[in-house]
Amino acid sequence: MIELNNILYVSVISFLLSYLILYVFKKKNILIDKVFYSKHKQLINASLKSPPLCGGIIIFICSIFFFKGLFLLNIFGMLILAIGIFSDSNKISSPFIRMLFQLIIFLSFIIFTDLRIINLRIDIINNLLDIKFISILFTVFCILILVNGSNFLDGLNTLVIGYYILVSFFLISLSSTFGLIINPNINLLLIFLLVLFLFNFSGKIFLGDSGAYLIAFYMSFFVIDFSMKNSLVSPYLICFLLWYPAFENLFSILRRIILKQKVHNADQHHLHQMMYNYFVKLKLIDSRYTNILTAILINIFNFITFTYSYKFYSNTKLLVLGLLINISIYLILYFFFKKKLSF
């Protein structure tokens, strides 16, 4: 754990950096979210500029300042950030091109760092993962699913940031309580996310593709590293913590295949978007606050499920059971909202 003085120091510097970057990006009209402005121009003062998509840049700059011993993570993080920025600025509009670049970057990162998933507590699968090439490909696949699933979730303020705050806090708390080994830099990432949460909550800063990609990539590193260093921790704890963005991605792909739609086409049929549209339809509160309310409700659910797994971090059967319950609840809610919205 880092000391209180260091927490305050990192928090203040991160806040000032965030504010400075926000000011520069708005002043120079850099990475302004034009899609948001076109959708909400009647709700905001026309003289104000739409929020910039600079959340990922803030996280990256903070990591350069404060991460220790993670040179390769920062180098590859910069490459992932660049892909996201090209996507946000519509320089790389093709999802397949973005995923190809991601594949190359993640593959290179795994090879350089030897960060691999090697144990799923199933003998047949473990025998396959003993083959280095297969474990590398499997690890790259998992990171790809998580990174792009996180980008799918980035449609509501605080949803992605809040989710990864929960994951970071849970891992830090778990390691402190049970004496588990964890990379201390995750404490710093938690601080960065908390600072960015304030700006995102108020709608001053958005993550964009670059932010969603980078945060998920960093978190992939920390959770896989945590799993590799703690043999008592069930690998299904990691699945449990990261199930939501991963399942969102997999379910979206499966749904589009079944409906014979193009897999790479964007749509508004993700669970969080359907919840948002349903709440807007009900008109329970001002539509300006429905976005935040939906994200908070989803993350409250995730917080509750995380607490379930706290003492069962090594119990594979209970973790798998919890994972199946979460997926079942997701599917029930999905088809409920689909019926209510009539599409």
Backbone hydrogen bonds in HBPLUS format (Angstrom, degrees):
<---DONOR---> <-ACCEPTOR-->    atom                        ^
c    i                          cat <-CA-CA->   ^        H-A-AA   ^      H-
h    n   atom  resd res      DA  || num        DHA   H-A  angle D-A-AA Bond
n    s   type  num  typ     dist DA aas  dist angle  dist       angle   num
A0006-ASN N   A0003-GLU O   3.07 MM   3  5.30 117.4  2.48 100.6 115.5     1
A0007-ILE N   A0003-GLU O   2.92 MM   4  6.25 151.3  2.00 150.9 160.2     2
A0008-LEU N   A0004-LEU O   2.95 MM   4  6.25 162.3  1.98 156.3 159.6     3
A0009-TYR N   A0005-ASN O   2.96 MM   4  6.14 157.9  2.01 143.6 150.3     4
A0010-VAL N   A0006-ASN O   2.84 MM   4  5.97 173.4  1.85 154.2 155.8     5
A0011-SER N   A0007-ILE O   2.89 MM   4  5.94 155.9  1.95 145.3 152.9     6
A0012-VAL N   A0008-LEU O   2.94 MM   4  6.07 164.3  1.96 150.0 153.6     7
A0013-ILE N   A0009-TYR O   3.03 MM   4  6.19 172.8  2.03 154.9 157.2     8
A0014-SER N   A0010-VAL O   2.89 MM   4  5.88 157.7  1.94 143.8 150.9     9
A0015-PHE N   A0011-SER O   2.90 MM   4  6.05 153.0  1.98 144.3 151.9    10
A0016-LEU N   A0012-VAL O   2.92 MM   4  6.17 163.9  1.95 153.8 157.8    11
A0017-LEU N   A0013-ILE O   2.88 MM   4  6.04 160.4  1.91 150.5 156.1    12
A0018-SER N   A0014-SER O   2.93 MM   4  6.05 156.4  1.99 142.5 149.3    13
A0019-TYR N   A0015-PHE O   2.91 MM   4  6.16 161.4  1.94 151.3 156.3    14
A0020-LEU N   A0016-LEU O   2.89 MM   4  6.05 159.6  1.93 148.0 153.8    15
A0021-ILE N   A0017-LEU O   2.89 MM   4  6.06 166.2  1.91 152.5 156.2    16
A0022-LEU N   A0018-SER O   2.89 MM   4  6.03 160.4  1.93 148.2 154.3    17
A0023-TYR N   A0019-TYR O   2.92 MM   4  6.10 160.0  1.96 146.9 152.2    18
A0024-VAL N   A0020-LEU O   2.98 MM   4  6.23 164.6  2.00 153.0 156.5    19
A0025-PHE N   A0021-ILE O   2.91 MM   4  6.03 168.0  1.93 154.1 157.6    20
A0026-LYS N   A0022-LEU O   3.01 MM   4  6.13 158.8  2.06 150.0 155.4    21
A0027-LYS N   A0023-TYR O   2.88 MM   4  5.93 156.9  1.93 146.3 153.8    22
A0028-LYS N   A0024-VAL O   2.85 MM   4  5.90 161.3  1.88 151.6 156.1    23
A0029-ASN N   A0025-PHE O   2.91 MM   4  5.58 105.2  2.48 125.7 140.7    24
A0030-ILE N   A0025-PHE O   2.78 MM   5  4.71 157.1  1.83 139.9 146.7    25
A0053-LEU N   A0031-LEU O   2.79 MM  22  5.50 160.9  1.82 155.3 159.4    26
A0034-LYS N   A0032-ILE O   2.96 MM   2  5.84 113.0  2.42 115.6  99.1    27
A0033-ASP N   A0051-PRO O   3.13 MM  18  5.97 163.5  2.16 144.0 148.2    28
A0037-TYR N   A0033-ASP O   3.27 MM   4  6.61 160.7  2.31 144.8 150.0    29
A0038-SER N   A0034-LYS O   2.97 MM   4  6.15 159.9  2.02 148.0 152.8    30
A0039-LYS N   A0035-VAL O   3.17 MM   4  6.37 142.4  2.32 141.9 151.3    31
A0039-LYS N   A0036-PHE O   3.17 MM   3  5.24 127.1  2.46  96.5 110.0    32
A0040-HIS N   A0036-PHE O   2.94 MM   4  6.04 144.6  2.07 151.2 161.2    33
A0041-LYS N   A0037-TYR O   2.86 MM   4  5.15 110.6  2.35 150.3 152.3    34
A0043-LEU N   A0040-HIS O   2.83 MM   3  5.28 151.0  1.92 114.8 124.3    35
A0048-LEU N   A0045-ASN O   2.88 MM   3  5.46 161.0  1.92 119.9 126.2    36
A0206-PHE N   A0052-PRO O   3.08 MM 154  6.12 175.1  2.09 158.8 157.5    37
A0058-ILE N   A0054-CYS O   3.06 MM   4  6.35 155.3  2.12 154.6 161.0    38
A0055-GLY N   A0206-PHE O   3.06 MM 151  5.76 153.8  2.13 152.4 148.2    39
A0059-ILE N   A0055-GLY O   3.08 MM   4  6.38 163.3  2.11 150.4 154.3    40
A0060-PHE N   A0056-GLY O   2.91 MM   4  6.10 159.9  1.95 148.5 154.3    41
A0061-ILE N   A0057-ILE O   2.94 MM   4  6.11 167.6  1.95 151.2 154.3    42
A0062-CYS N   A0058-ILE O   2.96 MM   4  6.12 163.1  1.99 152.1 157.1    43
A0063-SER N   A0059-ILE O   2.92 MM   4  6.12 148.8  2.02 142.9 151.9    44
A0064-ILE N   A0060-PHE O   2.95 MM   4  6.27 149.1  2.05 149.1 157.5    45
A0065-PHE N   A0061-ILE O   3.09 MM   4  6.37 153.6  2.16 146.0 152.6    46
A0066-PHE N   A0062-CYS O   2.97 MM   4  6.12 155.4  2.03 149.8 156.0    47
A0067-PHE N   A0063-SER O   2.86 MM   4  5.00 151.5  1.94 127.4 136.8    48
A0074-ASN N   A0070-LEU O   3.05 MM   4  6.32 156.7  2.11 151.7 157.6    49
A0075-ILE N   A0071-PHE O   2.96 MM   4  6.26 153.3  2.03 148.7 156.8    50
A0076-PHE N   A0072-LEU O   2.96 MM   4  6.16 174.6  1.96 157.4 157.7    51
A0077-GLY N   A0073-LEU O   2.76 MM   4  5.73 140.4  1.91 136.5 149.4    52
A0078-MET N   A0074-ASN O   2.89 MM   4  6.02 144.7  2.02 140.1 147.6    53
A0079-LEU N   A0075-ILE O   3.34 MM   4  6.74 145.3  2.47 137.4 145.9    54
A0080-ILE N   A0076-PHE O   3.01 MM   4  6.34 157.9  2.05 149.2 154.6    55
A0081-LEU N   A0077-GLY O   2.82 MM   4  6.01 158.6  1.87 148.4 155.1    56
A0082-ALA N   A0078-MET O   2.95 MM   4  6.12 149.7  2.04 139.4 147.4    57
A0083-ILE N   A0079-LEU O   3.12 MM   4  6.46 153.9  2.19 146.0 151.7    58
A0084-GLY N   A0080-ILE O   3.08 MM   4  6.40 159.8  2.13 149.8 155.1    59
A0085-ILE N   A0081-LEU O   2.86 MM   4  6.17 153.5  1.93 151.7 159.5    60
A0086-PHE N   A0082-ALA O   2.92 MM   4  6.17 161.1  1.96 151.6 156.2    61
A0087-SER N   A0083-ILE O   2.94 MM   4  6.21 142.8  2.08 140.8 151.8    62
A0088-ASP N   A0084-GLY O   2.78 MM   4  6.07 160.1  1.82 151.3 156.6    63
A0089-SER N   A0085-ILE O   2.90 MM   4  6.05 148.9  1.99 147.5 155.6    64
A0091-LYS N   A0086-PHE O   2.63 MM   5  4.79 139.4  1.79 156.5 161.5    65
A0092-ILE N   A0086-PHE O   3.06 MM   6  5.42 150.5  2.15 117.1 116.5    66
A0090-ASN N   A0087-SER O   2.99 MM   3  4.86 157.0  2.04 102.5 108.5    67
A0098-ARG N   A0094-SER O   3.16 MM   4  6.47 162.5  2.19 151.1 155.7    68
A0099-MET N   A0095-PRO O   2.90 MM   4  6.12 159.6  1.94 148.5 154.2    69
A0100-LEU N   A0096-PHE O   2.92 MM   4  6.06 145.4  2.04 139.9 149.5    70
A0101-PHE N   A0097-ILE O   3.03 MM   4  6.32 162.1  2.06 152.8 156.1    71
A0102-GLN N   A0098-ARG O   2.89 MM   4  6.14 159.2  1.93 148.1 154.9    72
A0103-LEU N   A0099-MET O   2.80 MM   4  5.93 158.8  1.85 144.6 150.3    73
A0104-ILE N   A0100-LEU O   3.09 MM   4  6.38 159.7  2.14 148.7 153.0    74
A0105-ILE N   A0101-PHE O   2.97 MM   4  6.23 163.3  2.00 153.2 157.8    75
A0106-PHE N   A0102-GLN O   2.78 MM   4  5.95 174.7  1.78 164.7 165.9    76
A0107-LEU N   A0103-LEU O   2.92 MM   4  5.91 159.5  1.96 145.5 151.9    77
A0108-SER N   A0104-ILE O   2.99 MM   4  6.10 158.9  2.04 143.5 149.4    78
A0109-PHE N   A0105-ILE O   2.89 MM   4  6.07 158.5  1.93 149.3 155.8    79
A0110-ILE N   A0106-PHE O   2.93 MM   4  6.13 163.5  1.96 152.2 155.6    80
A0111-ILE N   A0107-LEU O   3.06 MM   4  6.23 159.0  2.11 146.2 152.1    81
A0112-PHE N   A0108-SER O   2.94 MM   4  6.11 162.8  1.97 152.8 157.2    82
A0113-THR N   A0109-PHE O   2.95 MM   4  6.03 158.2  2.00 150.7 156.5    83
A0114-ASP N   A0110-ILE O   2.73 MM   4  5.23 134.6  1.93 139.5 148.9    84
A0126-ASN N   A0122-ILE O   2.78 MM   4  5.91 162.7  1.80 162.4 168.0    85
A0127-ASN N   A0123-ASP O   2.92 MM   4  6.09 147.3  2.02 147.4 155.0    86
A0128-LEU N   A0125-ILE O   3.01 MM   3  5.13 122.7  2.35  96.9 111.6    87
A0129-LEU N   A0125-ILE O   2.86 MM   4  6.23 154.4  1.93 149.5 157.7    88
A0130-ASP N   A0126-ASN O   2.90 MM   4  6.08 124.4  2.21 139.4 152.7    89
A0131-ILE N   A0128-LEU O   2.99 MM   3  5.60 154.8  2.06 111.9 119.6    90
A0134-ILE N   A0131-ILE O   2.99 MM   3  5.53 121.1  2.35 113.5 127.3    91
A0135-SER N   A0131-ILE O   3.06 MM   4  6.36 162.7  2.09 157.9 163.5    92
A0136-ILE N   A0132-LYS O   2.91 MM   4  6.09 152.8  1.99 152.6 160.0    93
A0137-LEU N   A0133-PHE O   3.09 MM   4  6.32 163.2  2.12 145.3 149.4    94
A0138-PHE N   A0134-ILE O   2.88 MM   4  6.07 159.8  1.92 151.9 157.9    95
A0139-THR N   A0135-SER O   2.99 MM   4  6.05 157.5  2.04 141.2 147.1    96
A0140-VAL N   A0136-ILE O   2.95 MM   4  6.18 161.1  1.99 151.8 157.0    97
A0141-PHE N   A0137-LEU O   2.92 MM   4  6.11 156.8  1.97 146.3 152.8    98
A0142-CYS N   A0138-PHE O   3.00 MM   4  6.27 158.1  2.05 148.3 153.5    99
A0143-ILE N   A0139-THR O   3.04 MM   4  6.31 159.1  2.08 150.7 155.9   100
A0144-LEU N   A0140-VAL O   2.91 MM   4  6.12 160.6  1.95 151.7 157.4   101
A0145-ILE N   A0141-PHE O   2.99 MM   4  6.22 160.0  2.03 151.7 156.6   102
A0146-LEU N   A0142-CYS O   3.02 MM   4  6.24 161.9  2.05 147.4 152.2   103
A0147-VAL N   A0143-ILE O   2.86 MM   4  5.96 172.7  1.86 158.4 160.5   104
A0148-ASN N   A0144-LEU O   3.09 MM   4  6.11 170.9  2.10 149.5 152.4   105
A0149-GLY N   A0145-ILE O   2.88 MM   4  5.78 144.7  2.00 138.8 149.7   106
A0150-SER N   A0146-LEU O   2.88 MM   4  6.00 151.8  1.96 146.7 153.5   107
A0151-ASN N   A0147-VAL O   3.21 MM   4  6.51 144.1  2.35 136.3 145.6   108
A0152-PHE N   A0148-ASN O   3.10 MM   4  6.41 140.9  2.26 136.5 146.4   109
A0152-PHE N   A0149-GLY O   3.11 MM   3  5.01 122.0  2.46  91.5 106.2   110
A0153-LEU N   A0149-GLY O   3.23 MM   4  6.60 141.0  2.39 140.7 150.3   111
A0153-LEU N   A0150-SER O   3.15 MM   3  5.16 125.4  2.47  92.7 106.3   112
A0154-ASP N   A0151-ASN O   3.20 MM   3  5.18 146.5  2.31  97.8 107.5   113
A0155-GLY N   A0153-LEU O   2.66 MM   2  5.64 136.8  1.84 112.7  98.1   114
A0159-LEU N   A0156-LEU O   3.24 MM   3  5.66 164.9  2.27 126.9 130.7   115
A0162-GLY N   A0158-THR O   2.73 MM   4  5.18 147.9  1.83 127.8 138.9   116
A0163-TYR N   A0159-LEU O   2.99 MM   4  5.96 150.2  2.08 136.3 144.7   117
A0164-TYR N   A0160-VAL O   3.07 MM   4  6.34 164.5  2.10 154.5 157.1   118
A0165-ILE N   A0161-ILE O   2.92 MM   4  6.13 136.1  2.12 144.9 157.9   119
A0166-LEU N   A0162-GLY O   3.11 MM   4  6.36 154.4  2.18 144.9 150.3   120
A0167-VAL N   A0163-TYR O   3.07 MM   4  6.46 155.4  2.13 145.3 152.1   121
A0168-SER N   A0164-TYR O   2.98 MM   4  5.98 165.3  2.00 138.2 142.6   122
A0169-PHE N   A0165-ILE O   2.90 MM   4  5.99 169.8  1.91 151.7 155.2   123
A0170-PHE N   A0166-LEU O   2.89 MM   4  5.94 158.4  1.93 146.8 153.2   124
A0171-LEU N   A0167-VAL O   3.05 MM   4  6.27 166.1  2.07 152.0 154.8   125
A0172-ILE N   A0168-SER O   2.98 MM   4  6.19 164.5  2.01 155.7 160.3   126
A0173-SER N   A0169-PHE O   2.88 MM   4  5.98 165.3  1.90 151.0 155.6   127
A0174-LEU N   A0170-PHE O   2.83 MM   4  5.93 158.7  1.87 149.9 156.5   128
A0175-SER N   A0171-LEU O   2.95 MM   4  6.06 162.6  1.98 147.0 151.4   129
A0176-SER N   A0172-ILE O   3.03 MM   4  6.19 152.9  2.10 145.1 152.5   130
A0177-THR N   A0173-SER O   2.95 MM   4  6.08 160.1  1.99 150.6 155.7   131
A0178-PHE N   A0174-LEU O   3.03 MM   4  6.05 167.1  2.05 152.2 155.5   132
A0179-GLY N   A0175-SER O   2.94 MM   4  5.25 111.1  2.42 131.3 139.9   133
A0180-LEU N   A0175-SER O   2.96 MM   5  4.22 137.2  2.15 115.9 125.8   134
A0186-ILE N   A0183-ASN O   3.11 MM   3  6.09 173.3  2.11 130.0 132.2   135
A0187-ASN N   A0184-PRO O   3.11 MM   3  5.77 152.7  2.18 116.1 122.4   136
A0188-LEU N   A0185-ASN O   3.05 MM   3  5.17 123.8  2.38  97.2 110.9   137
A0189-LEU N   A0185-ASN O   3.07 MM   4  6.49 154.8  2.14 147.3 154.4   138
A0190-LEU N   A0186-ILE O   2.98 MM   4  6.18 152.5  2.06 142.9 149.7   139
A0191-ILE N   A0187-ASN O   3.19 MM   4  6.51 150.8  2.28 139.5 146.5   140
A0192-PHE N   A0188-LEU O   2.95 MM   4  6.32 162.6  1.98 155.4 159.7   141
A0193-LEU N   A0189-LEU O   2.95 MM   4  6.17 160.5  1.99 151.6 156.6   142
A0194-LEU N   A0190-LEU O   2.94 MM   4  6.17 154.0  2.01 147.2 154.3   143
A0195-VAL N   A0191-ILE O   3.01 MM   4  6.26 160.9  2.05 155.6 159.8   144
A0196-LEU N   A0192-PHE O   2.94 MM   4  6.16 165.0  1.96 150.5 155.1   145
A0197-PHE N   A0193-LEU O   2.77 MM   4  5.87 140.5  1.92 141.4 152.7   146
A0198-LEU N   A0195-VAL O   3.19 MM   3  5.57 129.7  2.45 103.9 114.7   147
A0200-ASN N   A0196-LEU O   2.88 MM   4  6.11 158.6  1.93 155.0 162.0   148
A0201-PHE N   A0197-PHE O   2.72 MM   4  5.76 155.6  1.78 150.4 156.9   149
A0202-SER N   A0198-LEU O   3.34 MM   4  6.43 153.3  2.41 136.9 142.5   150
A0204-LYS N   A0199-PHE O   2.87 MM   5  5.20 146.6  1.98 169.7 163.5   151
A0205-ILE N   A0199-PHE O   3.40 MM   6  5.51 150.3  2.49 112.9 113.7   152
A0203-GLY N   A0200-ASN O   3.04 MM   3  4.93 154.4  2.10  99.0 106.8   153
A0211-GLY N   A0207-LEU O   3.14 MM   4  4.37 144.3  2.27 125.7 124.7   154
A0212-ALA N   A0208-GLY O   3.14 MM   4  6.38 170.8  2.15 155.7 158.2   155
A0213-TYR N   A0209-ASP O   2.86 MM   4  5.93 166.2  1.88 155.1 159.3   156
A0214-LEU N   A0210-SER O   3.06 MM   4  6.09 165.4  2.08 142.7 147.2   157
A0215-ILE N   A0211-GLY O   3.00 MM   4  6.06 174.8  2.00 155.2 156.9   158
A0216-ALA N   A0212-ALA O   3.22 MM   4  6.17 164.5  2.24 143.4 148.1   159
A0217-PHE N   A0213-TYR O   2.91 MM   4  6.06 150.9  1.99 147.1 156.1   160
A0218-TYR N   A0214-LEU O   2.90 MM   4  6.15 168.1  1.91 158.5 160.6   161
A0219-MET N   A0215-ILE O   2.92 MM   4  6.10 161.4  1.95 148.7 154.5   162
A0220-SER N   A0216-ALA O   2.85 MM   4  5.99 146.5  1.96 141.3 150.4   163
A0221-PHE N   A0217-PHE O   3.18 MM   4  6.51 156.9  2.23 149.2 153.7   164
A0222-PHE N   A0218-TYR O   3.11 MM   4  6.50 163.4  2.14 152.1 155.6   165
A0223-VAL N   A0219-MET O   2.94 MM   4  6.09 167.0  1.96 157.5 160.1   166
A0224-ILE N   A0220-SER O   3.07 MM   4  6.07 164.2  2.10 149.4 154.1   167
A0225-ASP N   A0221-PHE O   2.94 MM   4  5.94 162.1  1.97 150.7 156.6   168
A0226-PHE N   A0222-PHE O   2.92 MM   4  5.97 150.8  2.01 137.4 145.9   169
A0227-SER N   A0223-VAL O   2.94 MM   4  6.13 153.9  2.01 142.1 148.7   170
A0228-MET N   A0224-ILE O   2.91 MM   4  6.14 157.3  1.96 151.0 156.9   171
A0229-LYS N   A0225-ASP O   3.10 MM   4  6.23 147.4  2.21 145.1 152.7   172
A0233-VAL N   A0230-ASN O   3.07 MM   3  5.58 148.6  2.17 112.2 120.8   173
A0234-SER N   A0313-TYR O   2.89 MM  79  6.11 162.6  1.92 141.8 147.7   174
A0237-LEU N   A0234-SER O   2.93 MM   3  5.48 165.0  1.95 116.0 121.1   175
A0239-CYS N   A0235-PRO O   3.37 MM   4  6.80 153.6  2.44 136.1 143.1   176
A0240-PHE N   A0236-TYR O   2.87 MM   4  5.89 148.7  1.97 130.5 139.2   177
A0241-LEU N   A0237-LEU O   2.89 MM   4  6.17 154.0  1.96 148.1 154.3   178
A0242-LEU N   A0238-ILE O   3.03 MM   4  6.14 150.1  2.12 147.7 155.3   179
A0246-ALA N   A0242-LEU O   3.44 MM   4  6.41 161.2  2.48 152.8 157.0   180
A0247-PHE N   A0243-TRP O   2.68 MM   4  5.63 163.9  1.70 155.4 160.3   181
A0248-GLU N   A0244-TYR O   2.93 MM   4  5.98 156.9  1.98 149.5 156.5   182
A0249-ASN N   A0245-PRO O   3.15 MM   4  6.31 152.6  2.23 141.3 147.0   183
A0250-LEU N   A0246-ALA O   3.03 MM   4  6.35 171.6  2.04 153.3 154.9   184
A0251-PHE N   A0247-PHE O   2.75 MM   4  5.72 168.1  1.77 154.2 158.3   185
A0252-SER N   A0248-GLU O   3.06 MM   4  5.98 150.7  2.15 133.8 142.0   186
A0253-ILE N   A0249-ASN O   3.04 MM   4  6.32 158.1  2.09 152.8 158.1   187
A0254-LEU N   A0250-LEU O   2.97 MM   4  6.20 167.3  1.98 151.8 155.4   188
A0255-ARG N   A0251-PHE O   2.76 MM   4  5.84 160.6  1.80 149.4 155.4   189
A0256-ARG N   A0252-SER O   3.07 MM   4  6.20 157.5  2.13 143.3 148.5   190
A0257-ILE N   A0253-ILE O   3.02 MM   4  6.26 151.8  2.10 147.3 155.5   191
A0258-ILE N   A0254-LEU O   2.96 MM   4  6.18 165.2  1.98 155.3 158.5   192
A0259-LEU N   A0255-ARG O   3.01 MM   4  6.18 155.1  2.07 143.9 151.0   193
A0261-GLN N   A0256-ARG O   2.70 MM   5  4.82 169.2  1.71 153.0 153.7   194
A0260-LYS N   A0257-ILE O   3.09 MM   3  4.90 155.0  2.16  99.0 106.0   195
A0265-ASN N   A0262-LYS O   3.19 MM   3  5.56 156.8  2.25 110.2 117.1   196
A0273-GLN N   A0270-HIS O   3.07 MM   3  5.37 120.5  2.43 105.0 119.8   197
A0274-MET N   A0270-HIS O   2.96 MM   4  6.23 155.9  2.02 158.8 166.6   198
A0275-MET N   A0271-LEU O   2.88 MM   4  6.14 157.0  1.93 155.1 161.6   199
A0276-TYR N   A0272-HIS O   3.01 MM   4  6.14 159.6  2.06 139.3 145.1   200
A0277-ASN N   A0273-GLN O   2.91 MM   4  6.14 163.3  1.93 146.8 151.1   201
A0278-TYR N   A0274-MET O   2.93 MM   4  6.05 150.2  2.02 142.7 151.0   202
A0279-PHE N   A0275-MET O   2.95 MM   4  6.22 160.6  1.99 154.4 158.9   203
A0280-VAL N   A0276-TYR O   2.93 MM   4  6.18 154.8  1.99 150.7 158.3   204
A0281-LYS N   A0277-ASN O   2.93 MM   4  6.09 151.5  2.02 139.3 147.2   205
A0282-LEU N   A0278-TYR O   2.98 MM   4  6.31 145.3  2.11 144.0 153.2   206
A0283-LYS N   A0279-PHE O   3.10 MM   4  6.30 136.1  2.30 139.2 150.1   207
A0283-LYS N   A0280-VAL O   3.17 MM   3  5.12 130.3  2.43  94.5 107.7   208
A0289-TYR N   A0286-ASP O   2.92 MM   3  5.74 158.8  1.97 125.8 131.3   209
A0293-LEU N   A0289-TYR O   3.05 MM   4  6.22 166.8  2.07 153.7 157.9   210
A0294-THR N   A0290-THR O   2.98 MM   4  6.06 163.5  2.00 151.0 154.0   211
A0295-ALA N   A0291-ASN O   3.29 MM   4  6.57 163.5  2.32 147.8 151.8   212
A0296-ILE N   A0292-ILE O   2.91 MM   4  6.13 162.1  1.94 157.3 162.5   213
A0297-LEU N   A0293-LEU O   2.97 MM   4  6.17 161.1  2.01 152.6 157.2   214
A0298-ILE N   A0294-THR O   3.09 MM   4  6.32 160.9  2.13 149.9 154.7   215
A0299-ASN N   A0295-ALA O   3.02 MM   4  6.24 161.1  2.06 149.8 155.0   216
A0300-ILE N   A0296-ILE O   2.82 MM   4  6.01 141.3  1.97 146.4 157.5   217
A0301-PHE N   A0297-LEU O   3.11 MM   4  6.36 157.7  2.16 145.0 150.1   218
A0302-ASN N   A0298-ILE O   3.05 MM   4  6.42 155.5  2.12 143.2 150.1   219
A0303-PHE N   A0299-ASN O   2.84 MM   4  5.98 151.6  1.92 140.8 148.6   220
A0304-ILE N   A0300-ILE O   2.99 MM   4  6.25 157.8  2.04 150.2 155.3   221
A0305-THR N   A0301-PHE O   3.02 MM   4  6.36 158.5  2.07 151.3 157.0   222
A0306-PHE N   A0302-ASN O   2.89 MM   4  6.07 151.7  1.97 147.4 155.4   223
A0307-THR N   A0303-PHE O   3.09 MM   4  6.36 152.3  2.17 147.3 153.6   224
A0308-TYR N   A0305-THR O   3.15 MM   3  5.10 127.0  2.44  93.1 106.9   225
A0309-SER N   A0306-PHE O   3.10 MM   3  5.36 125.3  2.41 100.4 113.2   226
A0310-TYR N   A0307-THR O   3.29 MM   3  5.11 156.3  2.35  97.9 104.9   227
A0312-PHE N   A0309-SER O   3.05 MM   3  4.99 143.5  2.19 100.1 111.3   228
A0315-ASN N   A0312-PHE O   2.98 MM   3  5.05 154.2  2.05 108.4 116.8   229
A0319-LEU N   A0315-ASN O   3.08 MM   4  6.26 155.7  2.14 152.1 159.7   230
A0320-VAL N   A0316-THR O   2.88 MM   4  6.04 160.5  1.92 154.8 159.6   231
A0321-LEU N   A0317-LYS O   2.97 MM   4  6.16 156.2  2.03 143.7 150.8   232
A0322-GLY N   A0318-LEU O   2.90 MM   4  6.11 159.7  1.94 144.2 149.4   233
A0323-LEU N   A0319-LEU O   2.87 MM   4  6.09 151.4  1.96 144.1 152.5   234
A0324-LEU N   A0320-VAL O   2.93 MM   4  6.19 157.2  1.98 151.1 156.2   235
A0325-ILE N   A0321-LEU O   2.97 MM   4  6.26 152.0  2.05 148.4 156.4   236
A0326-ASN N   A0322-GLY O   2.95 MM   4  6.21 158.8  2.00 148.6 153.8   237
A0327-ILE N   A0323-LEU O   3.04 MM   4  6.31 161.6  2.07 150.0 154.6   238
A0328-SER N   A0324-LEU O   2.93 MM   4  6.10 154.0  2.00 142.8 150.5   239
A0329-ILE N   A0325-ILE O   2.92 MM   4  6.18 159.4  1.96 152.8 157.8   240
A0330-TYR N   A0326-ASN O   2.92 MM   4  6.18 157.9  1.97 148.6 155.2   241
A0331-LEU N   A0327-ILE O   2.97 MM   4  6.23 164.0  1.99 151.6 154.6   242
A0332-ILE N   A0328-SER O   2.93 MM   4  6.16 158.8  1.97 151.2 157.2   243
A0333-LEU N   A0329-ILE O   2.95 MM   4  6.11 168.0  1.96 153.3 156.4   244
A0334-TYR N   A0330-TYR O   2.80 MM   4  5.99 156.4  1.86 150.3 158.2   245
A0335-PHE N   A0331-LEU O   3.05 MM   4  6.22 173.1  2.06 152.7 152.8   246
A0336-PHE N   A0332-ILE O   2.98 MM   4  6.07 142.1  2.12 140.6 152.0   247
A0337-PHE N   A0333-LEU O   2.92 MM   4  6.11 171.1  1.93 156.9 157.7   248
A0338-LYS N   A0334-TYR O   2.89 MM   4  6.06 152.7  1.97 146.0 155.0   249
A0339-LYS N   A0335-PHE O   3.06 MM   4  6.05 153.2  2.13 133.3 139.3   250
A0340-LYS N   A0336-PHE O   3.01 MM   4  6.29 159.2  2.05 148.3 154.4   251
A0341-LEU N   A0337-PHE O   2.86 MM   4  5.96 146.4  1.97 146.3 154.6   252
A0342-SER N   A0338-LYS O   2.95 MM   4  5.94 113.8  2.40 131.3 146.8   253
A0343-PHE N   A0338-LYS O   3.42 MM   5  6.02 158.1  2.47 151.4 157.5   254
A0342-SER N   A0339-LYS O   3.21 MM   3  4.94 144.4  2.34  92.0 102.4   255
